[in-house]
Amino acid sequence: MGVPPVIGITAGSEPSLPGFYILRQDYVRSVELSGGVPVVLAPAGAALHPALLSKLDGLVLTGGIDVTPRLYGEASHPKVTDTSAERDEFEVKLVGEAFAHDVPILAICRGMQLLNVALGGTLVQDIRTETGSAICHDDFARPRTDVAHTVSVRSGSLLHALLGEGEVEVNSFHHQAVDRLATPLVATAFAPDGIVEAVECPAARFILGVQWHPEAFWHVPERFGALFSAVVGAAARRDPAAAPSLY
């Protein structure tokens, strides 16, 4: 049996917990159950990124507070109140290094938004006020495994192949969303109101972003465990010497 792949999982911060980096255990459990070795990544200086990537076989970009709008050239909406320049800078550069070295990426919620911004896309800063959607994407008081709405998955997509379904029920804890899609990405799933719920990069070995939180279902892996198994599997097959150019 080969050596299990090492999967980096990004940690975040919360304004209510100054001086701490935080990460839900659900992400770690999901990677462990899929056969990967989880390593928690706290924001670090830009000079450390090549060293970090040389130790990782895969990457999970996690949820958390809003992405700073200045990263995509916009002023902040009044609803954007909590951001972290340290985390944003760290993860944008981490994504750049991961692309350059063909490191498989699973991006979740904020992680999907950050992935889109890092590759040149923009965000809807507040779904309710900017789109008028009647769907509640941001009921943060809801239990994390409660269904918030359905998602339609595009036939022929990587996500469809992994889930084996054209429609899935998901949880939802976000008020921002993908607006202009970054050029390397394609949208492969949508909420009933048109909000982008998944993105992929056909040119990469494995890059998948989902707007919901599959890690919350780690104890029922038949729901979304295939997403973590896929990134761990892609990481196990990765050949660092054969990384293609994605630009």
C-alpha positions as CSV (number, residue, x, y, z in Angstrom):
1,M,0.0,0.0,0.0
2,G,1.3,3.4,-0.9
3,V,1.8,6.4,1.3
4,P,-1.5,8.3,1.9
5,P,-1.7,11.7,0.3
6,V,-1.2,14.8,2.4
7,I,-4.2,17.2,2.1
8,G,-3.8,20.8,3.3
9,I,-6.9,22.3,4.8
10,T,-7.0,26.1,5.2
11,A,-7.9,27.6,8.6
12,G,-9.7,30.9,9.1
13,S,-10.4,33.4,11.7
14,E,-13.5,34.9,13.4
15,P,-13.9,38.5,14.7
16,S,-15.4,37.1,17.9
17,L,-12.2,35.1,18.6
18,P,-9.3,37.5,18.1
19,G,-5.9,35.9,18.3
20,F,-7.1,32.5,17.2
21,Y,-7.2,30.5,13.9
22,I,-10.2,28.2,13.7
23,L,-11.3,25.2,11.6
24,R,-14.3,23.0,12.0
25,Q,-13.4,19.4,12.8
26,D,-15.8,18.3,10.0
27,Y,-13.2,19.1,7.3
28,V,-10.6,17.0,9.1
29,R,-12.9,14.1,9.6
30,S,-14.0,14.1,5.9
31,V,-10.4,14.0,4.7
32,E,-9.5,11.2,7.2
33,L,-12.4,9.1,6.2
34,S,-11.4,9.4,2.5
35,G,-7.9,8.1,3.2
36,G,-6.0,11.4,3.2
37,V,-3.6,12.8,5.9
38,P,-5.1,16.2,6.9
39,V,-2.7,19.1,7.6
40,V,-4.2,22.4,8.9
41,L,-2.8,25.4,7.1
42,A,-2.7,28.8,9.0
43,P,-2.1,32.0,7.0
44,A,1.6,32.5,6.5
45,G,4.0,34.8,4.7
46,A,4.1,34.7,0.9
47,A,7.7,33.4,0.8
48,L,6.4,30.1,2.4
49,H,4.0,29.2,-0.3
50,P,6.4,27.2,-2.5
51,A,7.6,25.3,0.5
52,L,4.0,24.6,1.6
53,L,3.0,23.2,-1.8
54,S,6.0,21.0,-2.0
55,K,4.7,19.2,1.1
56,L,1.1,18.8,-0.1
57,D,-0.6,16.4,-2.5
58,G,-4.0,18.1,-2.4
59,L,-5.8,21.2,-1.0
60,V,-9.1,21.9,0.6
61,L,-10.2,25.6,0.7
62,T,-12.7,26.0,3.5
63,G,-15.6,28.2,4.4
64,G,-15.5,31.3,6.6
65,I,-15.9,35.1,6.5
66,D,-16.2,37.2,3.4
67,V,-13.6,37.7,0.7
68,T,-12.4,41.3,0.6
69,P,-14.0,43.1,-2.4
70,R,-10.9,45.1,-3.2
71,L,-9.4,41.8,-4.5
72,Y,-11.7,42.1,-7.5
73,G,-11.7,45.9,-7.7
74,E,-14.9,46.8,-5.9
75,A,-15.8,48.9,-2.9
76,S,-17.4,47.0,0.0
77,H,-21.2,46.5,0.1
78,P,-22.7,47.6,3.5
79,K,-23.4,43.9,4.2
80,V,-19.7,43.0,4.0
81,T,-18.5,43.6,7.5
82,D,-16.1,40.8,8.4
83,T,-13.0,40.1,6.2
84,S,-9.4,39.1,6.8
85,A,-6.7,40.6,4.6
86,E,-4.2,38.1,6.0
87,R,-6.3,35.1,5.0
88,D,-7.2,36.5,1.6
89,E,-3.6,37.2,0.7
90,F,-2.5,33.8,1.9
91,E,-5.2,31.8,0.0
92,V,-5.0,33.8,-3.2
93,K,-1.2,33.0,-3.4
94,L,-1.8,29.4,-2.3
95,V,-4.3,29.0,-5.2
96,G,-1.8,30.4,-7.6
97,E,0.9,28.0,-6.5
98,A,-1.6,25.1,-6.5
99,F,-2.5,25.9,-10.1
100,A,1.1,26.2,-11.2
101,H,1.9,22.8,-9.7
102,D,-1.3,20.9,-10.6
103,V,-2.3,20.3,-7.0
104,P,-5.9,19.0,-6.8
105,I,-8.3,21.5,-5.1
106,L,-11.6,21.0,-3.4
107,A,-13.1,24.5,-2.6
108,I,-16.0,24.8,-0.3
109,C,-18.4,27.8,0.2
110,R,-16.0,30.8,0.8
111,G,-13.3,28.6,-0.7
112,M,-15.2,28.4,-4.0
113,Q,-15.7,32.2,-4.0
114,L,-12.0,32.7,-3.2
115,L,-11.0,30.3,-6.0
116,N,-13.1,32.3,-8.4
117,V,-11.6,35.6,-7.3
118,A,-8.0,34.3,-7.3
119,L,-8.4,33.3,-10.9
120,G,-9.9,36.7,-12.0
121,G,-13.6,36.5,-11.3
122,T,-15.9,38.6,-9.1
123,L,-18.6,38.1,-6.5
124,V,-22.1,39.0,-5.7
125,Q,-21.4,40.7,-2.4
126,D,-24.9,40.2,-0.9
127,I,-27.4,37.9,-2.6
128,R,-30.5,39.3,-1.0
129,T,-30.0,43.0,-1.9
130,E,-28.2,42.5,-5.2
131,T,-30.3,39.8,-6.8
132,G,-33.7,39.9,-4.9
133,S,-33.7,36.1,-4.6
134,A,-36.5,34.7,-2.5
135,I,-34.3,31.7,-1.5
136,C,-32.7,31.9,1.9
137,H,-29.0,31.0,1.4
138,D,-27.9,32.5,4.7
139,D,-29.9,31.1,7.6
140,F,-26.9,30.7,9.9
141,A,-29.1,29.6,12.8
142,R,-30.2,26.5,10.8
143,P,-28.6,23.1,11.9
144,R,-25.7,22.4,9.6
145,T,-27.2,19.3,8.1
146,D,-30.6,20.8,7.4
147,V,-31.7,21.1,3.7
148,A,-31.9,24.7,2.5
149,H,-32.7,24.2,-1.2
150,T,-32.1,22.0,-4.2
151,V,-29.2,22.2,-6.7
152,S,-29.4,21.3,-10.3
153,V,-26.2,19.6,-11.5
154,R,-25.2,19.8,-15.2
155,S,-25.1,16.5,-17.0
156,G,-21.6,15.5,-18.1
157,S,-19.9,17.5,-15.4
158,L,-17.3,16.1,-12.9
159,L,-19.8,16.8,-10.1
160,H,-22.5,14.8,-11.9
161,A,-20.1,11.9,-12.3
162,L,-19.2,12.0,-8.6
163,L,-22.7,12.4,-7.2
164,G,-24.6,10.4,-9.9
165,E,-27.5,12.7,-9.7
166,G,-28.9,15.6,-11.6
167,E,-30.5,17.2,-8.6
168,V,-29.3,17.2,-4.9
169,E,-30.5,18.7,-1.7
170,V,-28.0,20.9,0.1
171,N,-27.4,23.0,3.2
172,S,-26.5,26.7,2.7
173,F,-24.7,29.2,4.8
174,H,-23.5,32.1,2.6
175,H,-24.7,35.6,1.6
176,Q,-22.1,36.0,-1.2
177,A,-21.8,34.1,-4.5
178,V,-20.0,33.9,-7.8
179,D,-20.8,36.7,-10.1
180,R,-18.5,37.0,-13.1
181,L,-16.9,33.5,-13.6
182,A,-13.1,33.4,-13.9
183,T,-12.0,32.3,-17.3
184,P,-10.5,28.9,-16.4
185,L,-13.7,27.8,-14.6
186,V,-17.0,26.5,-15.8
187,A,-20.2,26.6,-13.7
188,T,-21.7,23.1,-13.4
189,A,-24.5,23.5,-10.8
190,F,-27.2,26.1,-9.9
191,A,-29.7,26.9,-7.2
192,P,-33.3,27.5,-8.4
193,D,-32.7,31.2,-8.3
194,G,-29.7,30.9,-10.7
195,I,-27.0,31.3,-8.0
196,V,-23.9,29.3,-9.1
197,E,-23.5,26.3,-6.8
198,A,-20.5,24.5,-8.3
199,V,-17.5,25.3,-10.5
200,E,-14.9,23.1,-12.2
201,C,-11.7,23.6,-14.2
202,P,-11.6,21.2,-17.2
203,A,-7.9,21.9,-17.9
204,A,-6.8,20.8,-14.4
205,R,-6.3,17.3,-13.0
206,F,-8.9,18.0,-10.3
207,I,-10.4,21.4,-9.3
208,L,-14.0,21.4,-8.0
209,G,-15.8,24.1,-6.0
210,V,-19.1,23.7,-4.3
211,Q,-21.1,26.5,-2.6
212,W,-22.7,24.3,0.1
213,H,-20.9,22.5,3.0
214,P,-20.4,18.8,2.2
215,E,-18.1,18.3,5.2
216,A,-21.1,18.7,7.5
217,F,-22.2,15.3,6.4
218,W,-19.0,13.4,7.2
219,H,-21.0,11.0,9.4
220,V,-23.2,10.0,6.4
221,P,-20.5,9.7,3.7
222,E,-23.1,8.4,1.1
223,R,-24.3,12.0,0.9
224,F,-21.2,13.9,-0.3
225,G,-18.3,11.8,0.7
226,A,-17.5,11.2,-2.9
227,L,-16.2,14.8,-3.2
228,F,-13.6,14.2,-0.6
229,S,-12.7,10.8,-1.9
230,A,-12.2,12.4,-5.3
231,V,-9.8,15.0,-4.2
232,V,-7.9,12.5,-2.1
233,G,-7.8,10.1,-5.0
234,A,-6.6,12.8,-7.4
235,A,-3.9,13.7,-4.9
236,A,-2.7,10.1,-4.6
237,R,-2.4,9.9,-8.4
238,R,-0.6,13.3,-8.9
239,D,2.7,13.4,-10.6
240,P,4.4,16.7,-9.6
241,A,6.9,16.4,-12.4
242,A,4.1,16.4,-15.0
243,A,2.2,19.5,-14.1
244,P,0.7,21.2,-17.2
245,S,0.4,24.9,-17.8
246,L,-3.2,26.1,-17.0
247,Y,-2.8,29.6,-18.3
